Amino acid sequence: MSEEKQVKNDSQAELQKQGQAEAKTESIKQENPEELRGKLSNKNKDYIYRLKKELVAGGMSEGDADAQIDGLLPEIYDAQIKGQPANVLFGAAPKMKASQILHPVVKPERVSDKLVALDGALFYTAMLTVLFGVLQLFTDNSKSTSSGSGILTLIVMGLSMGWYFTKYNTWMQPDPKTDKQAWGKVIWGLLGSLLIIMLIVFVLSIPALSVINPVLPGWADILVAAAAYGIRWLVRRHYGIEGTSLSPDKLTMKKK
């Protein structure tokens, strides 16, 4: 019984100590930067002096450099109280720390389903239109490839494929509640999607709709492909999207 009481007392003492440390850290954050600078050890003062020098040398204005260092002061002083100098705290010399501040590493983010679908749609539209464009260039009678190759049909197929493969990857993810594969949703989702896409393509292939769905010359299809790929390149550049559209679940981005 006494052992249990001792363990309980030790636990309470540890929690109290942790709470005091957190309160101390919080109070340090509220202190004026100038006051914190005055409390730094000579070693830490030298560190922030050289850090500022490296930041300014790297192209940062003195005001911005001071602001960056002011943001680090609470952390530096808190570590100093625990006997840890700034070079140990950051694990880097002033020059290296300045480089980290000037050139921060942007962690890749997960690409949203909308962007994944857009990226895939533009990719498949470009691939389909360039494929049929090249086919048209090497075909004597352009009408011989008219079945399913109207420009609106190709664009709709490209957009549908982008959406389809995005949903496919979503459906293939295990249910977060049960951690099991929802095969019913996968199978019926895929079959339903394919049926809808085939129906849309069939309707667009009706001769009466050739006015809004013309078969373009090969060079025109290739221009559409170039435009789709160009838009995709701009979107990827803007959001910093990396990875292949053939593996949409592995796409990452570094948004600017």
Backbone as numpy.savetxt, mean C-alpha at the origin, in Angstrom:
# Nx Ny Nz CAx CAy CAz Cx Cy Cz
-0.24 -20.42 51.15 -1.08 -19.22 51.15 -0.20 -17.96 51.15
0.89 -18.03 51.96 1.79 -16.88 52.04 2.51 -16.66 50.72
2.81 -17.75 50.00 3.48 -17.64 48.71 2.57 -16.94 47.70
1.29 -17.30 47.73 0.33 -16.67 46.81 0.23 -15.18 47.12
0.25 -14.85 48.41 0.16 -13.45 48.81 1.39 -12.68 48.36
2.56 -13.34 48.45 3.81 -12.71 48.04 3.81 -12.44 46.53
3.32 -13.43 45.78 3.23 -13.29 44.31 2.30 -12.15 43.95
1.15 -12.07 44.67 0.18 -11.00 44.41 0.78 -9.64 44.73
1.52 -9.56 45.85 2.15 -8.29 46.24 3.22 -7.87 45.22
3.99 -8.86 44.76 5.03 -8.57 43.75 4.40 -8.07 42.46
3.28 -8.69 42.10 2.58 -8.29 40.88 2.06 -6.87 40.99
1.47 -6.56 42.14 0.95 -5.21 42.36 2.08 -4.18 42.36
3.21 -4.56 42.96 4.36 -3.66 43.01 4.90 -3.39 41.60
4.90 -4.45 40.78 5.37 -4.32 39.40 4.46 -3.41 38.59
3.16 -3.59 38.78 2.18 -2.75 38.08 2.31 -1.29 38.51
2.51 -1.10 39.82 2.68 0.26 40.34 3.93 0.92 39.76
4.99 0.14 39.70 6.25 0.64 39.15 6.09 1.00 37.68
5.38 0.14 36.95 5.14 0.39 35.53 4.29 1.64 35.33
3.30 1.81 36.20 2.44 2.98 36.11 3.21 4.27 36.38
4.11 4.21 37.35 4.92 5.38 37.68 5.85 5.74 36.51
6.41 4.70 35.87 7.30 4.92 34.74 6.54 5.57 33.58
5.31 5.09 33.32 4.49 5.64 32.25 4.11 7.09 32.55
3.81 7.36 33.83 3.45 8.73 34.23 4.65 9.65 34.05
5.84 9.14 34.38 7.07 9.92 34.23 7.33 10.23 32.77
7.15 9.23 31.93 7.35 9.42 30.49 6.38 10.44 29.93
5.13 10.37 30.39 4.11 11.31 29.93 4.43 12.73 30.38
4.94 12.88 31.59 5.28 14.21 32.10 6.45 14.81 31.31
7.38 13.95 30.90 8.52 14.41 30.11 8.05 14.94 28.76
7.06 14.29 28.17 6.53 14.72 26.88 5.90 16.11 26.95
5.45 16.48 28.14 4.80 17.78 28.32 5.79 18.91 28.57
7.05 18.56 28.81 8.05 19.59 29.13 8.43 20.40 27.90
8.87 21.64 28.16 9.32 22.53 27.09 10.61 21.99 26.49
10.73 21.99 25.15 11.94 21.48 24.50 13.22 22.15 24.99
13.15 23.47 25.25 14.34 24.17 25.72 14.78 23.66 27.10
13.79 23.37 27.95 14.11 22.83 29.27 14.74 21.44 29.15
14.21 20.65 28.24 14.76 19.31 28.04 16.19 19.38 27.51
16.46 20.31 26.60 17.82 20.47 26.07 18.81 20.76 27.21
18.36 21.60 28.16 19.22 21.94 29.29 19.48 20.77 30.22
18.61 19.77 30.21 18.76 18.61 31.09 19.58 17.49 30.46
19.92 17.64 29.21 20.64 16.57 28.53 22.09 16.50 29.00
22.64 15.31 28.96 24.04 15.12 29.28 24.89 15.70 28.15
26.15 15.94 28.43 27.04 16.49 27.40 27.11 15.57 26.17
27.06 14.27 26.43 27.13 13.30 25.33 25.89 13.41 24.43
24.73 13.58 25.06 23.49 13.72 24.28 23.40 15.08 23.60
23.94 16.12 24.27 23.96 17.45 23.64 24.82 17.42 22.39
25.94 16.73 22.47 26.83 16.61 21.31 26.12 15.83 20.19
25.34 14.82 20.60 24.64 13.99 19.61 23.64 14.84 18.82
22.81 15.63 19.53 21.79 16.41 18.81 22.43 17.58 18.04
23.59 18.05 18.50 24.31 19.10 17.77 24.76 18.55 16.41
25.36 17.37 16.45 25.83 16.75 15.20 24.66 16.29 14.33
23.57 15.87 14.97 22.39 15.45 14.22 21.82 16.63 13.43
21.70 17.78 14.08 21.20 18.97 13.39 22.12 19.35 12.24
23.41 19.27 12.47 24.38 19.61 11.44 24.20 18.72 10.21
23.97 17.44 10.43 23.78 16.49 9.32 22.45 16.73 8.60
21.41 17.09 9.37 20.11 17.37 8.76 20.18 18.59 7.85
20.84 19.63 8.32 20.99 20.85 7.51 21.85 20.57 6.29
22.89 19.78 6.47 23.76 19.42 5.35 23.00 18.60 4.31
21.98 17.88 4.78 21.17 17.05 3.89 20.07 17.82 3.17
19.99 19.14 3.43 19.02 19.96 2.71 17.85 20.46 3.54
17.79 20.10 4.81 16.69 20.54 5.67 17.01 21.93 6.24
16.00 22.77 6.36 16.22 24.10 6.93 16.51 23.97 8.43
17.15 24.98 9.01 17.48 24.93 10.43 16.23 24.84 11.30
15.17 25.55 10.89 13.92 25.50 11.63 13.31 24.12 11.65
13.30 23.47 10.46 12.74 22.11 10.37 13.60 21.12 11.13
14.93 21.33 11.09 15.83 20.44 11.81 15.60 20.55 13.32
15.43 21.79 13.80 15.14 21.99 15.23 13.82 21.33 15.62
12.83 21.45 14.73 11.52 20.85 15.02 11.61 19.33 15.08
12.40 18.74 14.17 12.59 17.29 14.18 13.26 16.84 15.48
14.28 17.58 15.88 15.01 17.22 17.11 14.15 17.44 18.35
13.35 18.52 18.35 12.43 18.76 19.48 11.50 17.57 19.69
11.09 16.95 18.58 10.20 15.79 18.68 10.90 14.57 19.27
12.23 14.53 19.16 12.99 13.39 19.68 13.44 13.59 21.13
13.44 14.85 21.59 13.99 15.16 22.92 13.35 14.37 24.07
12.00 14.26 24.13 11.42 13.49 25.24 11.92 12.05 25.29
12.04 11.45 24.11 12.51 10.07 24.03 13.98 9.98 24.45
14.78 10.96 24.03 16.20 10.96 24.37 16.40 11.14 25.88
15.66 12.10 26.46 15.81 12.37 27.89 15.29 11.20 28.74
14.18 10.62 28.31 13.61 9.47 29.04 14.62 8.33 29.06
15.30 8.09 27.91 16.31 7.03 27.85 17.53 7.40 28.68
17.85 8.70 28.71 19.00 9.16 29.50 18.81 8.86 30.97
17.59 9.04 31.47 17.30 8.74 32.88 17.59 7.27 33.19
17.37 6.43 32.17 17.58 5.00 32.36 19.01 4.59 32.03
19.86 5.59 31.78 21.27 5.30 31.52 21.59 4.94 30.09
20.70 5.31 29.18 20.89 4.94 27.77 21.13 6.19 26.93
22.33 6.38 26.38 22.60 7.56 25.55 21.89 7.47 24.20
21.82 8.60 23.49 21.05 8.68 22.25 21.57 7.72 21.17
22.90 7.57 21.07 23.43 6.69 20.02 23.04 5.23 20.26
22.88 4.85 21.53 22.42 3.49 21.86 20.90 3.40 21.66
20.19 4.46 22.08 18.73 4.49 21.94 18.32 4.29 20.50
18.93 5.03 19.58 18.56 4.96 18.17 19.35 3.91 17.40
20.40 3.39 18.05 21.20 2.38 17.36 21.87 2.91 16.12
22.13 4.22 16.11 22.71 4.83 14.92 23.47 6.09 15.29
24.56 6.34 14.59 25.31 7.58 14.75 24.48 8.73 14.19
24.79 9.99 14.56 24.01 11.13 14.08 23.84 11.16 12.56
24.90 10.83 11.82 24.82 10.86 10.35 23.80 9.85 9.84
23.82 8.66 10.42 22.88 7.62 10.00 21.45 7.96 10.41
21.28 8.51 11.63 19.96 8.90 12.09 19.40 10.02 11.22
20.26 10.95 10.81 19.84 12.04 9.93 19.36 11.49 8.60
20.07 10.49 8.09 19.68 9.86 6.82 18.31 9.20 6.95
18.06 8.57 8.11 16.76 7.93 8.35 15.63 8.95 8.39
15.92 10.13 8.95 14.91 11.20 9.02 14.68 11.82 7.66
15.77 12.05 6.93 15.68 12.69 5.61 15.08 11.76 4.57
15.32 10.47 4.72 14.84 9.49 3.73 14.12 8.35 4.46
12.95 8.65 5.02 12.23 7.62 5.78 11.77 6.47 4.88
11.84 5.28 5.42 11.37 4.10 4.68 9.86 4.00 4.81
9.19 4.02 3.66 7.73 3.93 3.65 7.33 2.45 3.59
6.63 2.01 4.62 6.21 0.60 4.65 5.08 0.36 3.64
5.18 -0.71 2.87 4.12 -1.01 1.90 2.78 -1.24 2.59
1.72 -0.74 1.98 0.38 -0.95 2.50 -0.37 -1.95 1.63
-1.43 -2.49 2.16 -2.29 -3.37 1.39 -3.08 -2.52 0.39
-3.14 -2.98 -0.83 -3.88 -2.26 -1.86 -5.37 -2.54 -1.68
-6.19 -1.50 -1.71 -7.63 -1.67 -1.54 -8.22 -2.46 -2.70
-9.35 -3.12 -2.45 -10.00 -3.93 -3.49 -10.35 -3.09 -4.72
-10.74 -1.83 -4.50 -11.10 -0.97 -5.63 -9.90 -0.72 -6.53
-8.75 -0.45 -5.93 -7.55 -0.21 -6.72 -7.05 -1.49 -7.38
-7.19 -2.61 -6.69 -6.81 -3.89 -7.28 -7.66 -4.17 -8.51
-8.97 -3.91 -8.39 -9.88 -4.13 -9.51 -9.56 -3.19 -10.67
-9.27 -1.93 -10.35 -8.94 -0.96 -11.39 -7.64 -1.34 -12.09
-6.64 -1.72 -11.31 -5.36 -2.13 -11.89 -5.54 -3.32 -12.81
-6.30 -4.32 -12.35 -6.54 -5.51 -13.16 -7.36 -5.19 -14.40
-8.37 -4.34 -14.26 -9.23 -3.99 -15.38 -8.43 -3.31 -16.49
-7.58 -2.38 -16.13 -6.76 -1.68 -17.13 -5.74 -2.63 -17.76
-5.18 -3.52 -16.94 -4.21 -4.49 -17.46 -4.86 -5.42 -18.48
-5.98 -6.03 -18.12 -6.63 -6.98 -19.03 -7.23 -6.28 -20.25
-7.70 -5.06 -20.09 -8.20 -4.30 -21.24 -7.07 -4.06 -22.23
-5.90 -3.67 -21.72 -4.75 -3.45 -22.58 -4.33 -4.74 -23.28
-4.30 -5.85 -22.55 -3.89 -7.12 -23.14 -4.86 -7.60 -24.22
-6.16 -7.49 -23.94 -7.16 -7.95 -24.90 -7.16 -7.10 -26.17
-7.12 -5.78 -26.00 -7.19 -4.89 -27.16 -5.92 -4.99 -28.01
-4.76 -5.14 -27.39 -3.55 -5.28 -28.19 -3.54 -6.63 -28.90
-4.07 -7.67 -28.27 -4.13 -8.99 -28.88 -5.01 -8.97 -30.13
-6.23 -8.42 -29.98 -7.14 -8.36 -31.12 -6.66 -7.34 -32.16
-5.95 -6.29 -31.70 -5.41 -5.31 -32.64 -4.37 -5.94 -33.55
-3.46 -6.72 -32.97 -2.44 -7.41 -33.76 -3.11 -8.40 -34.70
-4.13 -9.10 -34.20 -4.87 -10.06 -35.02 -5.51 -9.37 -36.22
-6.08 -8.19 -35.98 -6.70 -7.43 -37.06 -5.68 -7.01 -38.11
-4.49 -6.64 -37.67 -3.46 -6.19 -38.61 -3.03 -7.30 -39.57
-3.12 -8.54 -39.11 -2.68 -9.66 -39.94 -3.86 -10.44 -40.53
-5.05 -9.82 -40.52 -6.23 -10.44 -41.10 -6.68 -9.61 -42.28
-6.87 -10.27 -43.43 -7.27 -9.54 -44.64 -8.63 -8.89 -44.49
-9.59 -9.66 -44.00 -10.95 -9.15 -43.84 -11.21 -8.89 -42.35
-11.25 -7.62 -41.95 -11.41 -7.27 -40.53 -12.70 -7.82 -39.96
-13.70 -8.00 -40.82 -15.00 -8.48 -40.32 -14.92 -9.94 -39.89
-13.90 -10.65 -40.36 -13.81 -12.08 -40.01 -13.52 -12.27 -38.53
-13.04 -11.24 -37.87 -12.77 -11.37 -36.44 -13.77 -10.57 -35.61
-14.91 -10.22 -36.26 -15.85 -9.33 -35.58 -16.55 -9.98 -34.39
-16.67 -11.28 -34.39 -17.40 -11.95 -33.32 -16.67 -11.79 -31.99
-17.28 -11.00 -31.13 -16.72 -10.81 -29.80 -15.53 -9.88 -29.75
-15.21 -9.18 -30.87 -14.04 -8.31 -30.87 -14.41 -6.84 -31.05
-15.69 -6.48 -30.89 -16.06 -5.07 -30.90 -15.35 -4.36 -29.76
-15.04 -3.10 -29.94 -14.24 -2.39 -28.94 -14.94 -2.33 -27.58
-16.26 -2.15 -27.58 -16.98 -2.11 -26.31 -16.94 -3.48 -25.63
-17.04 -4.54 -26.44 -16.95 -5.90 -25.89 -15.59 -6.13 -25.23
-14.52 -5.71 -25.91 -13.17 -5.90 -25.37 -12.98 -5.13 -24.06
-13.49 -3.89 -24.04 -13.35 -3.08 -22.83 -14.14 -3.68 -21.68
-15.38 -4.11 -21.96 -16.22 -4.71 -20.92 -15.58 -6.00 -20.42
-15.01 -6.80 -21.32 -14.35 -8.03 -20.91 -13.13 -7.73 -20.01
-12.37 -6.70 -20.38 -11.21 -6.31 -19.57 -11.63 -5.85 -18.19
-12.67 -4.99 -18.11 -13.16 -4.51 -16.83 -13.70 -5.67 -15.99
-14.41 -6.57 -16.66 -15.00 -7.72 -15.95 -13.92 -8.64 -15.39
-12.86 -8.83 -16.16 -11.78 -9.71 -15.70 -11.07 -9.09 -14.50
-10.90 -7.76 -14.52 -10.29 -7.09 -13.38 -11.12 -7.28 -12.13
-12.43 -7.09 -12.26 -13.34 -7.27 -11.12 -13.38 -8.74 -10.69
-13.45 -9.64 -11.68 -13.60 -11.08 -11.44 -12.44 -11.62 -10.60
-11.21 -11.31 -11.01 -10.06 -11.87 -10.30 -9.87 -11.22 -8.93
-10.33 -9.99 -8.78 -10.30 -9.37 -7.45 -11.25 -10.09 -6.51
-12.47 -10.34 -6.97 -13.44 -11.07 -6.16 -12.99 -12.50 -5.90
-12.35 -13.10 -6.89 -11.87 -14.47 -6.75 -10.91 -14.58 -5.57
-9.97 -13.63 -5.48 -9.01 -13.63 -4.37 -9.70 -13.40 -3.04
-10.75 -12.56 -3.05 -11.52 -12.32 -1.83 -12.25 -13.58 -1.40
-12.87 -14.25 -2.35 -13.62 -15.46 -2.04 -12.72 -16.59 -1.56
-11.47 -16.60 -2.05 -10.56 -17.68 -1.68 -9.98 -17.51 -0.28
-10.19 -16.34 0.34 -9.71 -16.13 1.71 -10.59 -16.91 2.69
-9.99 -17.55 3.69 -10.79 -18.30 4.68 -11.72 -17.37 5.45
-12.86 -17.90 5.89 -13.80 -17.13 6.69 -13.12 -16.75 8.01
-13.05 -15.43 8.33 -12.36 -15.00 9.57 -12.98 -15.57 10.85
-14.28 -15.90 10.80 -14.96 -16.43 11.98 -14.64 -17.90 12.22
-14.61 -18.67 11.14 -14.41 -20.11 11.27 -13.02 -20.57 10.83
-12.30 -19.66 10.13 -10.98 -19.97 9.58 -11.03 -21.14 8.60
-12.21 -21.31 7.97 -12.38 -22.38 6.98 -12.73 -21.78 5.62
-12.42 -22.56 4.58 -12.71 -22.11 3.23 -14.21 -22.21 2.95
-14.80 -21.09 2.50 -16.24 -21.08 2.17 -16.39 -21.52 0.72
-16.32 -22.83 0.49 -16.32 -23.33 -0.88 -17.63 -23.06 -1.60
-18.72 -23.02 -0.84 -20.01 -22.72 -1.48 -20.00 -21.34 -2.11
-19.48 -20.36 -1.38 -19.41 -18.99 -1.89 -18.46 -18.92 -3.08
-17.35 -19.66 -3.00 -16.37 -19.66 -4.09 -16.98 -20.21 -5.37
-17.59 -21.38 -5.26 -18.13 -22.05 -6.45 -19.28 -21.26 -7.06
-20.26 -20.89 -6.24 -21.42 -20.17 -6.78 -21.06 -18.75 -7.21
-20.13 -18.16 -6.52 -19.68 -16.82 -6.90 -19.00 -16.83 -8.25
-18.14 -17.82 -8.46 -17.43 -17.93 -9.73 -18.39 -18.27 -10.87
-19.26 -19.23 -10.64 -20.21 -19.62 -11.69 -21.14 -18.47 -12.04
-21.64 -17.78 -11.00 -22.55 -16.66 -11.24 -21.86 -15.53 -11.99
-20.63 -15.23 -11.61 -19.88 -14.16 -12.27 -19.61 -14.50 -13.73
-19.18 -15.73 -13.99 -18.91 -16.15 -15.36 -20.16 -16.08 -16.21
-21.29 -16.48 -15.65 -22.55 -16.46 -16.39 -22.93 -15.03 -16.76
-22.79 -14.10 -15.82 -23.13 -12.70 -16.08 -22.21 -12.10 -17.14
-20.90 -12.39 -17.02 -19.94 -11.87 -18.00 -20.24 -12.41 -19.39
-20.52 -13.71 -19.50 -20.84 -14.32 -20.80 -22.11 -13.73 -21.38
-23.10 -13.46 -20.54 -24.36 -12.88 -20.99 -24.14 -11.48 -21.55
-23.32 -10.67 -20.84 -23.03 -9.31 -21.31 -22.31 -9.34 -22.65
-21.32 -10.23 -22.78 -20.56 -10.35 -24.03 -21.48 -10.79 -25.16
-22.40 -11.72 -24.88 -23.34 -12.20 -25.90 -24.25 -11.08 -26.39
-24.75 -10.29 -25.46 -25.64 -9.18 -25.82 -24.89 -8.16 -26.67
-23.68 -7.84 -26.29 -22.89 -6.85 -27.03 -22.51 -7.34 -28.42
-22.52 -8.66 -28.62 -22.16 -9.23 -29.92 -23.31 -9.21 -30.92
-24.51 -8.82 -30.48 -25.67 -8.75 -31.38 -25.38 -7.72 -32.48
-25.57 -8.08 -33.75 -25.27 -7.17 -34.86 -25.93 -5.80 -34.74
-27.11 -5.75 -34.16 -27.82 -4.47 -34.05 -27.07 -3.47 -33.17
-26.18 -3.95 -32.32 -25.42 -3.07 -31.43 -24.05 -2.69 -31.99
-23.82 -3.04 -33.26 -22.52 -2.75 -33.85 -22.24 -1.24 -33.95
-23.30 -0.42 -33.90 -23.11 1.03 -33.97 -22.34 1.54 -32.74
-22.67 0.99 -31.57 -21.97 1.41 -30.34 -20.85 0.45 -29.98
-20.74 -0.65 -30.74 -19.72 -1.65 -30.46 -19.00 -2.04 -31.75
-18.40 -1.07 -32.44 -17.78 -1.36 -33.73 -16.48 -2.15 -33.60
-16.14 -2.88 -34.66 -14.86 -3.55 -34.73 -13.87 -2.55 -35.31
-12.94 -2.11 -34.53 -11.99 -1.09 -34.95 -10.85 -1.69 -35.76
-10.20 -0.88 -36.58 -9.00 -1.34 -37.28 -7.94 -1.75 -36.25
-7.02 -2.57 -36.67 -6.00 -3.06 -35.75 -5.23 -1.95 -35.06
-4.85 -0.91 -35.81 -4.06 0.17 -35.24 -4.85 0.92 -34.16
-6.20 1.02 -34.35 -7.04 1.71 -33.37 -7.13 0.90 -32.08
-7.23 -0.43 -32.22 -7.26 -1.28 -31.02 -5.95 -1.13 -30.23
-4.84 -1.05 -30.97 -3.54 -0.92 -30.31 -3.44 0.43 -29.61
-4.03 1.48 -30.17 -4.05 2.79 -29.51 -4.85 2.73 -28.21
-5.99 2.02 -28.25 -6.80 1.85 -27.03 -5.99 1.10 -25.97
-5.27 0.07 -26.42 -4.43 -0.71 -25.50 -3.36 0.19 -24.86
-2.73 1.03 -25.68 -1.70 1.94 -25.17 -2.28 2.92 -24.17
-3.50 3.42 -24.45 -4.16 4.36 -23.54 -4.47 3.69 -22.21
-5.01 2.45 -22.27 -5.34 1.72 -21.04 -4.09 1.45 -20.22
-3.02 1.04 -20.90 -1.78 0.75 -20.17 -1.16 2.03 -19.61
-1.29 3.12 -20.35 -0.77 4.40 -19.87 -1.49 4.87 -18.62
-2.82 4.73 -18.61 -3.60 5.11 -17.42 -3.21 4.23 -16.24
-3.03 2.95 -16.51 -2.60 2.03 -15.45 -1.25 2.45 -14.89
-0.33 2.84 -15.75 1.00 3.27 -15.31 0.90 4.50 -14.42
0.03 5.46 -14.80 -0.14 6.67 -14.02 -0.74 6.36 -12.64
-1.74 5.47 -12.61 -2.37 5.08 -11.34 -1.34 4.40 -10.43
-0.56 3.49 -11.01 0.46 2.78 -10.23 1.52 3.76 -9.71
1.90 4.71 -10.53 2.91 5.68 -10.11 2.37 6.57 -8.99
1.10 6.98 -9.10 0.51 7.87 -8.09 0.43 7.19 -6.73
0.01 5.93 -6.72 -0.17 5.22 -5.45 1.04 4.36 -5.06
2.04 4.29 -5.92 3.21 3.48 -5.62 2.90 2.00 -5.59
2.01 1.55 -6.48 1.60 0.14 -6.50 2.71 -0.71 -7.12
3.03 -1.80 -6.45 4.05 -2.72 -6.93 3.51 -4.13 -6.97
4.00 -4.92 -7.94 3.54 -6.30 -8.07 2.84 -6.51 -9.40
2.58 -7.75 -9.73 1.94 -8.08 -10.99 0.43 -8.20 -10.84
-0.29 -7.79 -11.87 -1.76 -7.90 -11.85 -2.20 -9.35 -11.90
-1.30 -10.25 -12.29 -1.64 -11.67 -12.35 -1.71 -12.29 -10.95
-1.16 -11.59 -9.95 -1.26 -12.04 -8.55 -1.77 -10.87 -7.72
-3.04 -10.49 -7.89 -3.58 -9.30 -7.21 -3.51 -9.33 -5.70
-3.48 -10.52 -5.11 -3.43 -10.62 -3.65 -2.05 -10.25 -3.11
-1.05 -10.14 -3.99 0.31 -9.81 -3.56 0.69 -8.37 -3.88
-0.25 -7.59 -4.39 0.04 -6.20 -4.71 0.25 -5.40 -3.42
1.21 -4.50 -3.44 1.45 -3.59 -2.32 1.57 -2.18 -2.87
1.46 -1.19 -1.98 1.60 0.18 -2.45 2.27 1.05 -1.39
2.92 2.08 -1.89 3.52 3.11 -1.05 2.93 4.43 -1.48
1.77 4.74 -0.91 1.03 5.93 -1.33 1.84 7.19 -1.06
1.87 8.07 -2.07 2.62 9.32 -1.96 1.76 10.43 -1.39
